[in-house]
């Protein structure tokens, strides 16, 4: 289970990706959840990721999603 700060960060990432990918947040959530990126990367690596800038995070996670075989 994640803490409130991790939840807030996850929501920030979700909406940042939704803006960049021009998709509804619900669609972005489904992608991140189904690939395991939400739990295994965004929440699990919160301590490191939250120190990075928005642009870097969006690009990093976008590349990771593509590596998982998802077309954006």
CHARMM-style PDB file with segment names, atoms N, HN, CA, C and O in Angstrom:
ATOM      1  N   UNK     1       0.850  -1.178   0.000  1.00  0.00      PROA
ATOM      2  CA  UNK     1       0.000   0.000   0.000  1.00  0.00      PROA
ATOM      3  C   UNK     1       0.899   1.246   0.000  1.00  0.00      PROA
ATOM      4  O   UNK     1       1.928   1.283   0.674  1.00  0.00      PROA
ATOM      5  N   UNK     2       0.498   2.240  -0.751  1.00  0.00      PROA
ATOM      6  HN  UNK     2      -0.338   2.210  -1.298  1.00  0.00      PROA
ATOM      7  CA  UNK     2       1.329   3.436  -0.837  1.00  0.00      PROA
ATOM      8  C   UNK     2       0.859   4.504   0.151  1.00  0.00      PROA
ATOM      9  O   UNK     2      -0.279   4.504   0.620  1.00  0.00      PROA
ATOM     10  N   UNK     3       1.774   5.396   0.438  1.00  0.00      PROA
ATOM     11  HN  UNK     3       2.699   5.396   0.058  1.00  0.00      PROA
ATOM     12  CA  UNK     3       1.474   6.512   1.336  1.00  0.00      PROA
ATOM     13  C   UNK     3       0.849   7.656   0.540  1.00  0.00      PROA
ATOM     14  O   UNK     3       0.826   7.634  -0.691  1.00  0.00      PROA
ATOM     15  N   UNK     4       0.352   8.640   1.251  1.00  0.00      PROA
ATOM     16  HN  UNK     4       0.370   8.658   2.251  1.00  0.00      PROA
ATOM     17  CA  UNK     4      -0.310   9.768   0.599  1.00  0.00      PROA
ATOM     18  C   UNK     4       0.621  10.493  -0.366  1.00  0.00      PROA
ATOM     19  O   UNK     4       0.189  10.894  -1.447  1.00  0.00      PROA
ATOM     20  N   UNK     5       1.876  10.668  -0.005  1.00  0.00      PROA
ATOM     21  HN  UNK     5       2.228  10.342   0.873  1.00  0.00      PROA
ATOM     22  CA  UNK     5       2.815  11.393  -0.877  1.00  0.00      PROA
ATOM     23  C   UNK     5       3.043  10.629  -2.180  1.00  0.00      PROA
ATOM     24  O   UNK     5       3.180  11.235  -3.242  1.00  0.00      PROA
ATOM     25  N   UNK     6       3.085   9.314  -2.099  1.00  0.00      PROA
ATOM     26  HN  UNK     6       2.974   8.821  -1.236  1.00  0.00      PROA
ATOM     27  CA  UNK     6       3.249   8.508  -3.300  1.00  0.00      PROA
ATOM     28  C   UNK     6       1.993   8.548  -4.166  1.00  0.00      PROA
ATOM     29  O   UNK     6       2.075   8.545  -5.394  1.00  0.00      PROA
ATOM     30  N   UNK     7       0.845   8.583  -3.524  1.00  0.00      PROA
ATOM     31  HN  UNK     7       0.778   8.585  -2.527  1.00  0.00      PROA
ATOM     32  CA  UNK     7      -0.412   8.695  -4.244  1.00  0.00      PROA
ATOM     33  C   UNK     7      -0.503  10.036  -4.974  1.00  0.00      PROA
ATOM     34  O   UNK     7      -0.885  10.089  -6.143  1.00  0.00      PROA
ATOM     35  N   UNK     8      -0.153  11.104  -4.284  1.00  0.00      PROA
ATOM     36  HN  UNK     8       0.158  11.060  -3.334  1.00  0.00      PROA
ATOM     37  CA  UNK     8      -0.161  12.435  -4.908  1.00  0.00      PROA
ATOM     38  C   UNK     8       0.798  12.494  -6.095  1.00  0.00      PROA
ATOM     39  O   UNK     8       0.471  13.058  -7.139  1.00  0.00      PROA
ATOM     40  N   UNK     9       1.972  11.916  -5.928  1.00  0.00      PROA
ATOM     41  HN  UNK     9       2.238  11.458  -5.080  1.00  0.00      PROA
ATOM     42  CA  UNK     9       2.970  11.887  -6.997  1.00  0.00      PROA
ATOM     43  C   UNK     9       2.446  11.081  -8.190  1.00  0.00      PROA
ATOM     44  O   UNK     9       2.606  11.495  -9.338  1.00  0.00      PROA
ATOM     45  N   UNK    10       1.833   9.954  -7.923  1.00  0.00      PROA
ATOM     46  HN  UNK    10       1.703   9.618  -6.990  1.00  0.00      PROA
ATOM     47  CA  UNK    10       1.281   9.113  -8.989  1.00  0.00      PROA
ATOM     48  C   UNK    10       0.213   9.865  -9.776  1.00  0.00      PROA
ATOM     49  O   UNK    10       0.157   9.763 -11.001  1.00  0.00      PROA
ATOM     50  N   UNK    11      -0.620  10.608  -9.086  1.00  0.00      PROA
ATOM     51  HN  UNK    11      -0.574  10.690  -8.091  1.00  0.00      PROA
ATOM     52  CA  UNK    11      -1.662  11.397  -9.746  1.00  0.00      PROA
ATOM     53  C   UNK    11      -1.032  12.500 -10.596  1.00  0.00      PROA
ATOM     54  O   UNK    11      -1.480  12.758 -11.713  1.00  0.00      PROA
ATOM     55  N   UNK    12       0.001  13.146 -10.069  1.00  0.00      PROA
ATOM     56  HN  UNK    12       0.365  12.936  -9.162  1.00  0.00      PROA
ATOM     57  CA  UNK    12       0.729  14.165 -10.827  1.00  0.00      PROA
ATOM     58  C   UNK    12       1.291  13.567 -12.118  1.00  0.00      PROA
ATOM     59  O   UNK    12       1.152  14.159 -13.189  1.00  0.00      PROA
ATOM     60  N   UNK    13       1.923  12.401 -12.020  1.00  0.00      PROA
ATOM     61  HN  UNK    13       2.036  11.920 -11.150  1.00  0.00      PROA
ATOM     62  CA  UNK    13       2.494  11.731 -13.188  1.00  0.00      PROA
ATOM     63  C   UNK    13       1.385  11.359 -14.174  1.00  0.00      PROA
ATOM     64  O   UNK    13       1.515  11.579 -15.378  1.00  0.00      PROA
ATOM     65  N   UNK    14       0.319  10.807 -13.664  1.00  0.00      PROA
ATOM     66  HN  UNK    14       0.213  10.628 -12.685  1.00  0.00      PROA
ATOM     67  CA  UNK    14      -0.794  10.375 -14.499  1.00  0.00      PROA
ATOM     68  C   UNK    14      -1.340  11.543 -15.329  1.00  0.00      PROA
ATOM     69  O   UNK    14      -1.536  11.407 -16.537  1.00  0.00      PROA
ATOM     70  N   UNK    15      -1.579  12.666 -14.697  1.00  0.00      PROA
ATOM     71  HN  UNK    15      -1.419  12.777 -13.716  1.00  0.00      PROA
ATOM     72  CA  UNK    15      -2.118  13.829 -15.412  1.00  0.00      PROA
ATOM     73  C   UNK    15      -1.083  14.460 -16.340  1.00  0.00      PROA
ATOM     74  O   UNK    15      -1.440  14.980 -17.397  1.00  0.00      PROA
ATOM     75  N   UNK    16       0.177  14.422 -15.961  1.00  0.00      PROA
ATOM     76  HN  UNK    16       0.467  13.999 -15.103  1.00  0.00      PROA
ATOM     77  CA  UNK    16       1.242  14.934 -16.834  1.00  0.00      PROA
ATOM     78  C   UNK    16       1.335  14.097 -18.105  1.00  0.00      PROA
ATOM     79  O   UNK    16       1.471  14.639 -19.202  1.00  0.00      PROA
ATOM     80  N   UNK    17       1.260  12.776 -17.957  1.00  0.00      PROA
ATOM     81  HN  UNK    17       1.149  12.335 -17.066  1.00  0.00      PROA
ATOM     82  CA  UNK    17       1.289  11.887 -19.121  1.00  0.00      PROA
ATOM     83  C   UNK    17       0.039  12.062 -19.968  1.00  0.00      PROA
ATOM     84  O   UNK    17       0.120  12.055 -21.196  1.00  0.00      PROA
ATOM     85  N   UNK    18      -1.106  12.216 -19.335  1.00  0.00      PROA
ATOM     86  HN  UNK    18      -1.172  12.221 -18.337  1.00  0.00      PROA
ATOM     87  CA  UNK    18      -2.361  12.409 -20.071  1.00  0.00      PROA
ATOM     88  C   UNK    18      -2.282  13.658 -20.954  1.00  0.00      PROA
ATOM     89  O   UNK    18      -2.749  13.660 -22.093  1.00  0.00      PROA
ATOM     90  N   UNK    19      -1.693  14.698 -20.416  1.00  0.00      PROA
ATOM     91  HN  UNK    19      -1.314  14.697 -19.491  1.00  0.00      PROA
ATOM     92  CA  UNK    19      -1.525  15.938 -21.179  1.00  0.00      PROA
ATOM     93  C   UNK    19      -0.590  15.719 -22.368  1.00  0.00      PROA
ATOM     94  O   UNK    19      -0.894  16.135 -23.486  1.00  0.00      PROA
ATOM     95  N   UNK    20       0.525  15.079 -22.128  1.00  0.00      PROA
ATOM     96  HN  UNK    20       0.772  14.742 -21.220  1.00  0.00      PROA
ATOM     97  CA  UNK    20       1.525  14.839 -23.169  1.00  0.00      PROA
ATOM     98  C   UNK    20       0.997  13.884 -24.243  1.00  0.00      PROA
ATOM     99  O   UNK    20       1.190  14.124 -25.435  1.00  0.00      PROA
ATOM    100  N   UNK    21       0.337  12.811 -23.827  1.00  0.00      PROA
ATOM    101  HN  UNK    21       0.181  12.617 -22.858  1.00  0.00      PROA
ATOM    102  CA  UNK    21      -0.154  11.800 -24.752  1.00  0.00      PROA
ATOM    103  C   UNK    21      -1.500  12.168 -25.368  1.00  0.00      PROA
ATOM    104  O   UNK    21      -1.974  11.497 -26.284  1.00  0.00      PROA
ATOM    105  N   UNK    22      -2.107  13.225 -24.865  1.00  0.00      PROA
ATOM    106  HN  UNK    22      -1.722  13.770 -24.120  1.00  0.00      PROA
ATOM    107  CA  UNK    22      -3.430  13.665 -25.317  1.00  0.00      PROA
ATOM    108  C   UNK    22      -4.451  12.528 -25.205  1.00  0.00      PROA
ATOM    109  O   UNK    22      -5.175  12.212 -26.149  1.00  0.00      PROA
ATOM    110  N   UNK    23      -4.477  11.940 -24.029  1.00  0.00      PROA
ATOM    111  HN  UNK    23      -3.889  12.197 -23.262  1.00  0.00      PROA
ATOM    112  CA  UNK    23      -5.408  10.862 -23.709  1.00  0.00      PROA
ATOM    113  C   UNK    23      -6.089  11.204 -22.389  1.00  0.00      PROA
ATOM    114  O   UNK    23      -5.539  11.961 -21.589  1.00  0.00      PROA
ATOM    115  N   UNK    24      -7.265  10.662 -22.153  1.00  0.00      PROA
ATOM    116  HN  UNK    24      -7.712  10.047 -22.802  1.00  0.00      PROA
ATOM    117  CA  UNK    24      -7.916  10.876 -20.858  1.00  0.00      PROA
ATOM    118  C   UNK    24      -7.105  10.201 -19.742  1.00  0.00      PROA
ATOM    119  O   UNK    24      -6.491   9.157 -19.966  1.00  0.00      PROA
ATOM    120  N   UNK    25      -7.101  10.785 -18.562  1.00  0.00      PROA
ATOM    121  HN  UNK    25      -7.599  11.633 -18.380  1.00  0.00      PROA
ATOM    122  CA  UNK    25      -6.361  10.185 -17.442  1.00  0.00      PROA
ATOM    123  C   UNK    25      -6.732   8.721 -17.185  1.00  0.00      PROA
ATOM    124  O   UNK    25      -5.873   7.929 -16.799  1.00  0.00      PROA
ATOM    125  N   UNK    26      -7.989   8.358 -17.391  1.00  0.00      PROA
ATOM    126  HN  UNK    26      -8.687   9.002 -17.705  1.00  0.00      PROA
ATOM    127  CA  UNK    26      -8.411   6.972 -17.172  1.00  0.00      PROA
ATOM    128  C   UNK    26      -7.686   6.023 -18.127  1.00  0.00      PROA
ATOM    129  O   UNK    26      -7.318   4.915 -17.737  1.00  0.00      PROA
ATOM    130  N   UNK    27      -7.480   6.448 -19.367  1.00  0.00      PROA
ATOM    131  HN  UNK    27      -7.779   7.348 -19.684  1.00  0.00      PROA
ATOM    132  CA  UNK    27      -6.764   5.625 -20.346  1.00  0.00      PROA
ATOM    133  C   UNK    27      -5.291   5.480 -19.963  1.00  0.00      PROA
ATOM    134  O   UNK    27      -4.705   4.408 -20.114  1.00  0.00      PROA
ATOM    135  N   UNK    28      -4.705   6.556 -19.471  1.00  0.00      PROA
ATOM    136  HN  UNK    28      -5.180   7.427 -19.349  1.00  0.00      PROA
ATOM    137  CA  UNK    28      -3.305   6.521 -19.031  1.00  0.00      PROA
ATOM    138  C   UNK    28      -3.173   5.594 -17.824  1.00  0.00      PROA
ATOM    139  O   UNK    28      -2.233   4.803 -17.741  1.00  0.00      PROA
ATOM    140  N   UNK    29      -4.109   5.695 -16.903  1.00  0.00      PROA
ATOM    141  HN  UNK    29      -4.872   6.337 -16.971  1.00  0.00      PROA
ATOM    142  CA  UNK    29      -4.097   4.807 -15.735  1.00  0.00      PROA
ATOM    143  C   UNK    29      -4.129   3.345 -16.166  1.00  0.00      PROA
ATOM    144  O   UNK    29      -3.371   2.527 -15.643  1.00  0.00      PROA
ATOM    145  N   UNK    30      -4.997   3.014 -17.112  1.00  0.00      PROA
ATOM    146  HN  UNK    30      -5.613   3.679 -17.536  1.00  0.00      PROA
ATOM    147  CA  UNK    30      -5.104   1.632 -17.581  1.00  0.00      PROA
ATOM    148  C   UNK    30      -3.786   1.148 -18.166  1.00  0.00      PROA
ATOM    149  O   UNK    30      -3.382   0.011 -17.924  1.00  0.00      PROA
ATOM    150  N   UNK    31      -3.115   1.992 -18.926  1.00  0.00      PROA
ATOM    151  HN  UNK    31      -3.443   2.917 -19.122  1.00  0.00      PROA
ATOM    152  CA  UNK    31      -1.822   1.628 -19.515  1.00  0.00      PROA
ATOM    153  C   UNK    31      -0.786   1.393 -18.417  1.00  0.00      PROA
ATOM    154  O   UNK    31      -0.099   0.371 -18.415  1.00  0.00      PROA
ATOM    155  N   UNK    32      -0.675   2.336 -17.489  1.00  0.00      PROA
ATOM    156  HN  UNK    32      -1.233   3.166 -17.491  1.00  0.00      PROA
ATOM    157  CA  UNK    32       0.330   2.222 -16.427  1.00  0.00      PROA
ATOM    158  C   UNK    32       0.047   1.036 -15.512  1.00  0.00      PROA
ATOM    159  O   UNK    32       0.971   0.352 -15.071  1.00  0.00      PROA
ATOM    160  N   UNK    33      -1.214   0.796 -15.231  1.00  0.00      PROA
ATOM    161  HN  UNK    33      -1.965   1.351 -15.590  1.00  0.00      PROA
ATOM    162  CA  UNK    33      -1.582  -0.299 -14.348  1.00  0.00      PROA
ATOM    163  C   UNK    33      -1.386  -1.655 -15.023  1.00  0.00      PROA
ATOM    164  O   UNK    33      -0.854  -2.579 -14.408  1.00  0.00      PROA
ATOM    165  N   UNK    34      -1.805  -1.781 -16.266  1.00  0.00      PROA
ATOM    166  HN  UNK    34      -2.237  -1.030 -16.765  1.00  0.00      PROA
ATOM    167  CA  UNK    34      -1.723  -3.068 -16.966  1.00  0.00      PROA
ATOM    168  C   UNK    34      -0.287  -3.480 -17.272  1.00  0.00      PROA
ATOM    169  O   UNK    34      -0.001  -4.672 -17.384  1.00  0.00      PROA
ATOM    170  N   UNK    35       0.611  -2.525 -17.407  1.00  0.00      PROA
ATOM    171  HN  UNK    35       0.379  -1.557 -17.316  1.00  0.00      PROA
ATOM    172  CA  UNK    35       2.016  -2.839 -17.681  1.00  0.00      PROA
ATOM    173  C   UNK    35       2.825  -3.023 -16.403  1.00  0.00      PROA
ATOM    174  O   UNK    35       3.980  -3.445 -16.454  1.00  0.00      PROA
ATOM    175  N   UNK    36       2.232  -2.713 -15.267  1.00  0.00      PROA
ATOM    176  HN  UNK    36       1.293  -2.370 -15.225  1.00  0.00      PROA
ATOM    177  CA  UNK    36       2.941  -2.822 -13.997  1.00  0.00      PROA
ATOM    178  C   UNK    36       3.800  -1.613 -13.678  1.00  0.00      PROA
ATOM    179  O   UNK    36       4.453  -1.572 -12.635  1.00  0.00      PROA
ATOM    180  N   UNK    37       3.804  -0.636 -14.559  1.00  0.00      PROA
ATOM    181  HN  UNK    37       3.274  -0.670 -15.406  1.00  0.00      PROA
ATOM    182  CA  UNK    37       4.653   0.542 -14.371  1.00  0.00      PROA
ATOM    183  C   UNK    37       4.210   1.365 -13.167  1.00  0.00      PROA
ATOM    184  O   UNK    37       5.044   1.935 -12.464  1.00  0.00      PROA
ATOM    185  N   UNK    38       2.921   1.428 -12.929  1.00  0.00      PROA
ATOM    186  HN  UNK    38       2.243   0.965 -13.501  1.00  0.00      PROA
ATOM    187  CA  UNK    38       2.430   2.226 -11.804  1.00  0.00      PROA
ATOM    188  C   UNK    38       2.980   1.709 -10.475  1.00  0.00      PROA
ATOM    189  O   UNK    38       3.577   2.463  -9.706  1.00  0.00      PROA
ATOM    190  N   UNK    39       2.778   0.431 -10.213  1.00  0.00      PROA
ATOM    191  HN  UNK    39       2.293  -0.182 -10.837  1.00  0.00      PROA
ATOM    192  CA  UNK    39       3.224  -0.134  -8.928  1.00  0.00      PROA
ATOM    193  C   UNK    39       4.719  -0.407  -8.875  1.00  0.00      PROA
ATOM    194  O   UNK    39       5.386  -0.083  -7.892  1.00  0.00      PROA
ATOM    195  N   UNK    40       5.243  -1.011  -9.949  1.00  0.00      PROA
ATOM    196  HN  UNK    40       4.701  -1.274 -10.747  1.00  0.00      PROA
ATOM    197  CA  UNK    40       6.624  -1.482  -9.933  1.00  0.00      PROA
ATOM    198  C   UNK    40       7.657  -0.419 -10.241  1.00  0.00      PROA
ATOM    199  O   UNK    40       8.845  -0.628  -9.994  1.00  0.00      PROA
ATOM    200  N   UNK    41       7.235   0.709 -10.770  1.00  0.00      PROA
ATOM    201  HN  UNK    41       6.270   0.878 -10.970  1.00  0.00      PROA
ATOM    202  CA  UNK    41       8.200   1.765 -11.100  1.00  0.00      PROA
ATOM    203  C   UNK    41       7.841   3.092 -10.431  1.00  0.00      PROA
ATOM    204  O   UNK    41       8.625   3.619  -9.641  1.00  0.00      PROA
ATOM    205  N   UNK    42       6.678   3.626 -10.738  1.00  0.00      PROA
ATOM    206  HN  UNK    42       6.042   3.198 -11.379  1.00  0.00      PROA
ATOM    207  CA  UNK    42       6.329   4.958 -10.233  1.00  0.00      PROA
ATOM    208  C   UNK    42       6.229   4.972  -8.706  1.00  0.00      PROA
ATOM    209  O   UNK    42       6.810   5.839  -8.054  1.00  0.00      PROA
ATOM    210  N   UNK    43       5.501   4.023  -8.143  1.00  0.00      PROA
ATOM    211  HN  UNK    43       5.028   3.319  -8.673  1.00  0.00      PROA
ATOM    212  CA  UNK    43       5.352   3.992  -6.684  1.00  0.00      PROA
ATOM    213  C   UNK    43       6.599   3.398  -6.017  1.00  0.00      PROA
ATOM    214  O   UNK    43       7.084   3.925  -5.016  1.00  0.00      PROA
ATOM    215  N   UNK    44       7.108   2.304  -6.577  1.00  0.00      PROA
ATOM    216  HN  UNK    44       6.714   1.876  -7.390  1.00  0.00      PROA
ATOM    217  CA  UNK    44       8.272   1.637  -5.972  1.00  0.00      PROA
ATOM    218  C   UNK    44       9.521   2.519  -5.975  1.00  0.00      PROA
ATOM    219  O   UNK    44      10.344   2.434  -5.064  1.00  0.00      PROA
ATOM    220  N   UNK    45       9.662   3.363  -6.994  1.00  0.00      PROA
ATOM    221  HN  UNK    45       8.993   3.432  -7.734  1.00  0.00      PROA
ATOM    222  CA  UNK    45      10.859   4.206  -7.118  1.00  0.00      PROA
ATOM    223  C   UNK    45      10.583   5.665  -6.770  1.00  0.00      PROA
ATOM    224  O   UNK    45      11.307   6.561  -7.203  1.00  0.00      PROA
ATOM    225  N   UNK    46       9.555   5.892  -6.004  1.00  0.00      PROA
ATOM    226  HN  UNK    46       8.966   5.164  -5.652  1.00  0.00      PROA
ATOM    227  CA  UNK    46       9.153   7.259  -5.635  1.00  0.00      PROA
ATOM    228  C   UNK    46      10.322   8.076  -5.097  1.00  0.00      PROA
ATOM    229  O   UNK    46      10.512   9.225  -5.496  1.00  0.00      PROA
ATOM    230  N   UNK    47      11.108   7.489  -4.191  1.00  0.00      PROA
ATOM    231  HN  UNK    47      10.953   6.556  -3.867  1.00  0.00      PROA
ATOM    232  CA  UNK    47      12.190   8.241  -3.538  1.00  0.00      PROA
ATOM    233  C   UNK    47      13.158   8.873  -4.539  1.00  0.00      PROA
ATOM    234  O   UNK    47      13.654   9.976  -4.310  1.00  0.00      PROA
ATOM    235  N   UNK    48      13.423   8.188  -5.628  1.00  0.00      PROA
ATOM    236  HN  UNK    48      13.019   7.291  -5.814  1.00  0.00      PROA
ATOM    237  CA  UNK    48      14.318   8.717  -6.660  1.00  0.00      PROA
ATOM    238  C   UNK    48      13.555   9.578  -7.650  1.00  0.00      PROA
ATOM    239  O   UNK    48      13.991  10.678  -7.989  1.00  0.00      PROA
ATOM    240  N   UNK    49      12.421   9.084  -8.112  1.00  0.00      PROA
ATOM    241  HN  UNK    49      12.066   8.190  -7.836  1.00  0.00      PROA
ATOM    242  CA  UNK    49      11.679   9.774  -9.168  1.00  0.00      PROA
ATOM    243  C   UNK    49      11.163  11.147  -8.759  1.00  0.00      PROA
ATOM    244  O   UNK    49      11.151  12.066  -9.578  1.00  0.00      PROA
ATOM    245  N   UNK    50      10.738  11.304  -7.517  1.00  0.00      PROA
ATOM    246  HN  UNK    50      10.747  10.558  -6.851  1.00  0.00      PROA
ATOM    247  CA  UNK    50      10.134  12.585  -7.143  1.00  0.00      PROA
ATOM    248  C   UNK    50      11.137  13.742  -7.134  1.00  0.00      PROA
ATOM    249  O   UNK    50      10.749  14.905  -7.021  1.00  0.00      PROA
ATOM    250  N   UNK    51      12.416  13.419  -7.251  1.00  0.00      PROA
ATOM    251  HN  UNK    51      12.731  12.475  -7.342  1.00  0.00      PROA
ATOM    252  CA  UNK    51      13.439  14.474  -7.294  1.00  0.00      PROA
ATOM    253  C   UNK    51      13.704  14.960  -8.719  1.00  0.00      PROA
ATOM    254  O   UNK    51      14.460  15.909  -8.924  1.00  0.00      PROA
ATOM    255  N   UNK    52      13.084  14.310  -9.695  1.00  0.00      PROA
ATOM    256  HN  UNK    52      12.470  13.539  -9.528  1.00  0.00      PROA
ATOM    257  CA  UNK    52      13.302  14.653 -11.100  1.00  0.00      PROA
ATOM    258  C   UNK    52      12.273  15.670 -11.577  1.00  0.00      PROA
ATOM    259  O   UNK    52      11.220  15.836 -10.961  1.00  0.00      PROA
ATOM    260  N   UNK    53      12.579  16.339 -12.663  1.00  0.00      PROA
ATOM    261  HN  UNK    53      13.434  16.204 -13.164  1.00  0.00      PROA
ATOM    262  CA  UNK    53      11.660  17.319 -13.236  1.00  0.00      PROA
ATOM    263  C   UNK    53      10.548  16.658 -14.035  1.00  0.00      PROA
ATOM    264  O   UNK    53      10.662  15.508 -14.457  1.00  0.00      PROA
ATOM    265  N   UNK    54       9.483  17.400 -14.231  1.00  0.00      PROA
ATOM    266  HN  UNK    54       9.390  18.335 -13.888  1.00  0.00      PROA
ATOM    267  CA  UNK    54       8.300  16.896 -14.937  1.00  0.00      PROA
ATOM    268  C   UNK    54       8.648  16.424 -16.342  1.00  0.00      PROA
ATOM    269  O   UNK    54       8.236  15.338 -16.748  1.00  0.00      PROA
ATOM    270  N   UNK    55       9.402  17.225 -17.088  1.00  0.00      PROA
ATOM    271  HN  UNK    55       9.737  18.108 -16.758  1.00  0.00      PROA
ATOM    272  CA  UNK    55       9.756  16.871 -18.458  1.00  0.00      PROA
ATOM    273  C   UNK    55      10.518  15.562 -18.518  1.00  0.00      PROA
ATOM    274  O   UNK    55      10.223  14.702 -19.348  1.00  0.00      PROA
ATOM    275  N   UNK    56      11.499  15.409 -17.639  1.00  0.00      PROA
ATOM    276  HN  UNK    56      11.739  16.108 -16.965  1.00  0.00      PROA
ATOM    277  CA  UNK    56      12.278  14.172 -17.592  1.00  0.00      PROA
ATOM    278  C   UNK    56      11.383  12.980 -17.273  1.00  0.00      PROA
ATOM    279  O   UNK    56      11.473  11.940 -17.926  1.00  0.00      PROA
ATOM    280  N   UNK    57      10.530  13.129 -16.283  1.00  0.00      PROA
ATOM    281  HN  UNK    57      10.456  13.974 -15.753  1.00  0.00      PROA
ATOM    282  CA  UNK    57       9.648  12.032 -15.874  1.00  0.00      PROA
ATOM    283  C   UNK    57       8.725  11.596 -17.008  1.00  0.00      PROA
ATOM    284  O   UNK    57       8.551  10.402 -17.248  1.00  0.00      PROA
ATOM    285  N   UNK    58       8.143  12.553 -17.695  1.00  0.00      PROA
ATOM    286  HN  UNK    58       8.284  13.524 -17.500  1.00  0.00      PROA
ATOM    287  CA  UNK    58       7.225  12.238 -18.792  1.00  0.00      PROA
ATOM    288  C   UNK    58       7.974  11.492 -19.898  1.00  0.00      PROA
ATOM    289  O   UNK    58       7.472  10.497 -20.421  1.00  0.00      PROA
ATOM    290  N   UNK    59       9.148  11.956 -20.251  1.00  0.00      PROA
ATOM    291  HN  UNK    59       9.555  12.764 -19.827  1.00  0.00      PROA
ATOM    292  CA  UNK    59       9.929  11.291 -21.302  1.00  0.00      PROA
ATOM    293  C   UNK    59      10.385   9.902 -20.860  1.00  0.00      PROA
ATOM    294  O   UNK    59      10.315   8.945 -21.631  1.00  0.00      PROA
ATOM    295  N   UNK    60      10.846   9.798 -19.632  1.00  0.00      PROA
ATOM    296  HN  UNK    60      10.903  10.575 -19.005  1.00  0.00      PROA
ATOM    297  CA  UNK    60      11.326   8.523 -19.095  1.00  0.00      PROA
ATOM    298  C   UNK    60      10.211   7.477 -19.079  1.00  0.00      PROA
ATOM    299  O   UNK    60      10.405   6.350 -19.533  1.00  0.00      PROA
ATOM    300  N   UNK    61       9.072   7.845 -18.567  1.00  0.00      PROA
ATOM    301  HN  UNK    61       8.914   8.761 -18.198  1.00  0.00      PROA
ATOM    302  CA  UNK    61       7.962   6.899 -18.467  1.00  0.00      PROA
ATOM    303  C   UNK    61       7.394   6.589 -19.852  1.00  0.00      PROA
ATOM    304  O   UNK    61       6.975   5.460 -20.107  1.00  0.00      PROA
ATOM    305  N   UNK    62       7.376   7.566 -20.735  1.00  0.00      PROA
ATOM    306  HN  UNK    62       7.717   8.483 -20.528  1.00  0.00      PROA
ATOM    307  CA  UNK    62       6.927   7.328 -22.112  1.00  0.00      PROA
ATOM    308  C   UNK    62       7.812   6.273 -22.778  1.00  0.00      PROA
ATOM    309  O   UNK    62       7.306   5.361 -23.432  1.00  0.00      PROA
ATOM    310  N   UNK    63       9.115   6.393 -22.617  1.00  0.00      PROA
ATOM    311  HN  UNK    63       9.527   7.134 -22.086  1.00  0.00      PROA
ATOM    312  CA  UNK    63      10.038   5.409 -23.185  1.00  0.00      PROA
ATOM    313  C   UNK    63       9.831   4.033 -22.559  1.00  0.00      PROA
ATOM    314  O   UNK    63       9.868   3.018 -23.255  1.00  0.00      PROA
ATOM    315  N   UNK    64       9.616   4.001 -21.269  1.00  0.00      PROA
ATOM    316  HN  UNK    64       9.586   4.826 -20.704  1.00  0.00      PROA
ATOM    317  CA  UNK    64       9.401   2.733 -20.565  1.00  0.00      PROA
ATOM    318  C   UNK    64       8.126   2.046 -21.068  1.00  0.00      PROA
ATOM    319  O   UNK    64       8.106   0.831 -21.263  1.00  0.00      PROA
ATOM    320  N   UNK    65       7.084   2.817 -21.272  1.00  0.00      PROA
ATOM    321  HN  UNK    65       7.101   3.805 -21.114  1.00  0.00      PROA
ATOM    322  CA  UNK    65       5.824   2.278 -21.790  1.00  0.00      PROA
ATOM    323  C   UNK    65       6.043   1.696 -23.187  1.00  0.00      PROA
ATOM    324  O   UNK    65       5.530   0.622 -23.501  1.00  0.00      PROA
ATOM    325  N   UNK    66       6.797   2.397 -24.014  1.00  0.00      PROA
ATOM    326  HN  UNK    66       7.214   3.269 -23.758  1.00  0.00      PROA
ATOM    327  CA  UNK    66       7.089   1.904 -25.363  1.00  0.00      PROA
ATOM    328  C   UNK    66       7.897   0.607 -25.308  1.00  0.00      PROA
ATOM    329  O   UNK    66       7.671  -0.301 -26.109  1.00  0.00      PROA
ATOM    330  N   UNK    67       8.841   0.519 -24.362  1.00  0.00      PROA
ATOM    331  HN  UNK    67       9.025   1.257 -23.712  1.00  0.00      PROA
ATOM    332  CA  UNK    67       9.626  -0.704 -24.188  1.00  0.00      PROA
ATOM    333  C   UNK    67       8.743  -1.889 -23.815  1.00  0.00      PROA
ATOM    334  O   UNK    67       9.053  -3.039 -24.127  1.00  0.00      PROA
ATOM    335  N   UNK    68       7.650  -1.590 -23.148  1.00  0.00      PROA
ATOM    336  HN  UNK    68       7.398  -0.656 -22.895  1.00  0.00      PROA
ATOM    337  CA  UNK    68       6.693  -2.638 -22.746  1.00  0.00      PROA
ATOM    338  C   UNK    68       5.785  -3.032 -23.915  1.00  0.00      PROA
ATOM    339  O   UNK    68       4.931  -3.905 -23.771  1.00  0.00      PROA
ATOM    340  N   UNK    69       5.971  -2.385 -25.076  1.00  0.00      PROA
ATOM    341  HN  UNK    69       6.666  -1.675 -25.193  1.00  0.00      PROA
ATOM    342  CA  UNK    69       5.210  -2.744 -26.266  1.00  0.00      PROA
ATOM    343  C   UNK    69       3.898  -2.027 -26.449  1.00  0.00      PROA
ATOM    344  O   UNK    69       3.060  -2.459 -27.240  1.00  0.00      PROA
ATOM    345  N   UNK    70       3.702  -0.935 -25.731  1.00  0.00      PROA
ATOM    346  HN  UNK    70       4.383  -0.583 -25.089  1.00  0.00      PROA
ATOM    347  CA  UNK    70       2.446  -0.181 -25.838  1.00  0.00      PROA
ATOM    348  C   UNK    70       2.627   0.973 -26.817  1.00  0.00      PROA
ATOM    349  O   UNK    70       3.579   1.746 -26.704  1.00  0.00      PROA
ATOM    350  N   UNK    71       1.717   1.086 -27.772  1.00  0.00      PROA
ATOM    351  HN  UNK    71       0.944   0.459 -27.864  1.00  0.00      PROA
ATOM    352  CA  UNK    71       1.702   2.202 -28.702  1.00  0.00      PROA
ATOM    353  C   UNK    71       0.951   3.363 -28.082  1.00  0.00      PROA
ATOM    354  O   UNK    71      -0.168   3.200 -27.596  1.00  0.00      PROA
ATOM    355  N   UNK    72       1.551   4.504 -28.098  1.00  0.00      PROA
ATOM    356  HN  UNK    72       2.460   4.636 -28.493  1.00  0.00      PROA
ATOM    357  CA  UNK    72       0.907   5.675 -27.505  1.00  0.00      PROA
ATOM    358  C   UNK    72       0.427   6.594 -28.615  1.00  0.00      PROA
ATOM    359  OT1 UNK    72      -0.148   7.647 -28.339  1.00  0.00      PROA
TER     360      UNK     72
END
